[in-house]
Each structure stands twice: as structure tokens, then as C-alpha cells.
Amino acid sequence: MHTNKYFTDRQNDFESSARSYPRKFPVALTKAKGSWVEDAEGKKYLDFLCGAGTLALGHNDDEVNEAMIDLLKSSAPLHTLDLTTPVKDKFVETVFSTLPEGLKGNAKVQFCSPSGTDATDAAIKLCKTATGRGTVIAFSGGYHGMGHGALALTGNHNAKNKVQNLMPGVQFMPYPYSYRCPFGLGGEAGEKACSAYFERMLKDPESGVTKPAAVILEAIQGEGGVIPAPRSFLQTVRRVTKELGIPLILDEIQAGMGRSGDIWAFEDSGITPDVMLISKAVGGSQPMSIVVYDKSLDAWQAGAHAGTFRGNQLAMAAGTVVLNRIKNPEFLAAVKKKGERILNGIREIQKETSIIADIRGRGLMLGVEFADPDGEKDIMGHPVPSGELAAAVQRLCFEKGLIMEKGGRNGSTMRCLCALTVTEDEIDTMLSIFREAVKEAENG
């Protein structure tokens, strides 16, 4: 039997330096079921990353696998470009059944290349075509993919600094982040300042910000540190964009598909976007991305956005199963309940330690920000974020059998992206390991 090191050394030899997860989790995975994975040496890990949120129903869900096996046995085509099939027809019907009322009866769908970054690029092309305008407004802390267009809309500097001449015409606006408010205010005052700034910059004839082709944002920022947008802020953004005739794009690639405790993360605010980006969990473990948009924007000509692998029938069959499961109100209620169990557990850990600065999120999309209480303070008097402490917690969790990712400013936020089917016992196991790791990291 080969060891983990055998496989990771070989990977190091032949794979690009851009690889990231193997640097944090140096294992070769051989088995996976539900919330658990097993490495080449037989060690099991509780997986609270789950394909960066892709595996909404966990690894190898029986119903999902059965749908794919049935399709494979049926002699149905597996690759169809954008030709339709009964499988595709059923999938689209199921996606549309989950949409908010304001979009459900007026929706169109564009199937994209498999990655979510292509959905971002497709949506920007769509809005530029429909409006005849050329600029886009994005938000600090946002993440929309790694392609040249999507990366231009992403906040993180590390991903952008060495890649010059990204898509021009992107204007960034401040995103409400109560603990580290961009205006140094925090709380409701900070939320109101972000809302007022957004509205003023778009309506002030001397602001220098011309009317864009689109505004794009996440209802819960993921890679930016698990930061939920306040309801009032999203409502302001929707009102202002509607008043000015600007298409609003909601990136639901990570926060959607039931993760927030609602089918779509923006639903909590009661708004309806013009465009939705959907990927990750929508393919039921298989790669797929789509753009759903209001048909008033459908100004494309044939072939305006194409891609060879936009007809993944396995993903559509599997995705139909996932959508039907997550749209069940009882399933969504359980996601919220499980999220509260984790939040309450981490709040108890926060009372016992000094390095947890902030806890935030909704449903099973949660973030824990770490900071050195004795370190430098920011403008609000909070200790600056500590990527070193978060990395130490992540490493210790992994050594104890728990896989979790980090992100946010300076890589300081540990993130919960577990399967939505995680059990209470598994949550308690995660909290026990997390508590040990945090205390060990605190004590150096």
C-alpha cells in the first residue's frame, strides 16, 4: 500500500505550483461518504470543506449516485453541447421552481462552461450587451472567480497583483462589514453609511461614477471572510439599481443552494435580482454553472456565449436530485438549526479563549475570525486579523481529523462549508476538535 507521502510527492513533481489545498492537507484521498473522507493510510477525516461547498449532500449521496448510475445505464447521451434532452428539460424546470416569484415567470437560463467563473463572465457579457454600457460595479471583499473578467471583479489583491491588464472599467464600492467597518463606524451606522455611499455615488452627477452595465455582489461574501450583507443594504442596492435601470447580479455560487438556510441567500432580504450566478452544488458533485436572468435582458445573438462542456447530463441528473432535496422547507429548517448549533458551540469556545475576534454567517455558511488580542489595533480598536493564528488552528484541526478551510482578510477566518446533511453528532465532533485546536493555538 502506498503512503500519503508517495502520492503527494508525485503530485508535487508533476502538478502546477498553483495547487493550493494539498499544501494545507497533504493527503491522498481514497474513500468518501457523507461528511467523512479517508486517506491512503486509512485515517478518516471529518470534512467541513466538502469541495468548497460543492457537495451540498455530502460525498457519494445514495440518491445522487443512483440518478447518475441510472443515466449511465440508459444509453442516454452524456455530452450534448447545448442541444436539449429530457434530462435537461427536467433540470431547468426544477431550477425555475426554486426562483423567487418576481423572476420565476420571466426567467431565461444560459448554460456555461463548468466553472463558476465562466458564469460570471457570461453575466457581464449579457449585461453589457443588453444595456450598451461598459463598466461594472463590484464590492470590496467580493469573490467572483479566477478568469480575467471574473478576477477583475474580485477584491483579493494576492490573486490580482501579478496579473496585469485585467478587464477594465470596474469600480469597487464598500461592503458592510460590521466588525471591520470600511467607514470605521460598525453596527447599524456602518450599514447606513455603506448604503448611503452606494446611492450617492450612483445618483450624484458629480461623483465621477458613470452608470454601469451591472452591479454584482454576494448576499454572503464567501472568500472575503463569510460576511453577510445586512437586509437593509441589499434592499437599498436593489432599489437604487431598479430606479436607475441597472441590472443587478447576485452571485449565488457559494452562498446559494440552501447553504444559508434559504434556497438562495438573497431571499432573506426579500429582493429579486435581475441575474443569478449558480454553480458549485447545482451539479450534484459534477461540474456545471448556469446564469439565470430576466428575459428582458436576453439581447444575445446565437453563439454570443458558448462552451463545449455546457451540456453535462450527469450534472443535470444529479443536480435535479439536489435541488428537489434542498427546496424542502423541512430540509432548510434543519440547515438553520444545525447552523445555530455550531454558532452556539463556537460562542462558548470564544468565552473560553481570547483569540476569536468575531463569529458570523447564516445557516451552514459560517466564519470564525482570529486575531491576536495583544497585537496591533485597527481604526475601530479591534486587534488586526491574524492569518498566523488561523493557519495554526487549521493545521491543528487537520492533525486531529478535521478538514476546514480559511479565508477572509489576511487569511484570518476559518470557514464552515460542511455538507448540509451533517448530523448533530458530527457537529459535536467538529466542535470538540475545534475547541482543542483553538486552545492549543492560543497557547502557542
Phi, psi and omega in degrees: 000131179280147180275168173304317183298323178303312183287319182289327175296318178296320178298318179301325182288319189250352184257153182305151175293350179285350180301144185236306185300322180297339178289331181265327184234082186281070181226162170248116185276137183239334180218155178202137177205128179062239180261014185236144173232158181230139182266181185294344180256007175089003179279138181258145180231140172279120189264103176256023173248315173046060177063038183054040178091002182289325187266074184301326181256017178081182181285136171051048175301134186300315183291321178296312180298321180297320179297319180289320179296318178300319179294317180298324181281347188274351186068014175291153178294145180257340182228119189227014188051233176248022171292148183271161178213164174302324179297315179294318180301316179293320179297313181298317178302321180290317176302312183296331180292342181266354187283155175294155187305322183293344181245335189305317183272358184231024190267146168237158179229139174243121175275132187246177169300161196300331186277148177300332180299328179288328175297320177299310180299319179298317181295320179294317177300318180300312184290324176295319179295315185289326185263338185075008179256168191237351183255165181222140174257128175236184185231144176304136182089352182286155175223124183229010176127178188245001173288168185300319178287311181296322180293327177298334181269358185264143185281326191299122183289323183302324181285341190250334191302325184263005181241096186277162174061045171290177182308124181282172173080026178256125178249124179266140177242157178288142180249136182299126183216089194305316185291326178232063186302131179298340178259002180072022184253307182079168175058208182296326179296320178293319178300314181295324180294317178297318179296314181295320180297315179301311182294317182295318182295328180274334184258342181285119181292353178246012184288338184084355179259106181283161183299125184274168173286335182194158168243131182235137177199167174255138176291331169227113178293132181266284182298336179288353176125019180058069183242108179285135174285134176299149179306314185297326179292312179298323178294323177294315179300317179294316181298313184293316180296323179292317179300325185262002178068039180252122177299135178254122179256123173256119178275104182255018187299318179257322187277345183273194178060042173086352187297325183279352187099351168243160180301313178239138188295330182287344183301329181302332182268353178078014181264166173231118179282170174273331185221139176235135173258126185227129177203215180046255190292345186293341180267006176059038181097347178259151185287129176195146171217145179221157170244126174251131186211161178292134187296344176295342180268358189282071182259008181290150168265166180304130178081009182295331172219122186227177179176136184297318187259052178255010182238040185289099185292326176299318179295323180291319178296314180292319182296326177298320177297313182298313181300317180295328178286312188286339182279355176292123182305325179293322178296314181295322177298323179292323177300315180296319180295317178295321178299318178296324179297317178292314180303312181297321179296318181288327176297324176294320177296321179301324179293333184270350185226175183240000187258356175273114185272319186207146177232132185203168177133184177218147179058230179253033170240093190233152179225144178235111183268133181253146178207150176278112184298339180261003184274189180299148180256150177270187186297337180265002180088006178271145175298141183294152183297144183242103173292332180294316179294318179298319179296322178295318178296316180300315181296316181294321176300314181299316179298331181266002174099025179230124178259119176221148178261161174237168181188207179076183180302128180060019181064034189265357187247118173281137191238139176260114175229044185290171173297143178290347178266008180306144182267165178296321178297320179293323176297316179296323176297315178301314182295323179295314179295317182298318179300313179299316182295317180297316181293321178292319179296322179296324183272002175077000000 
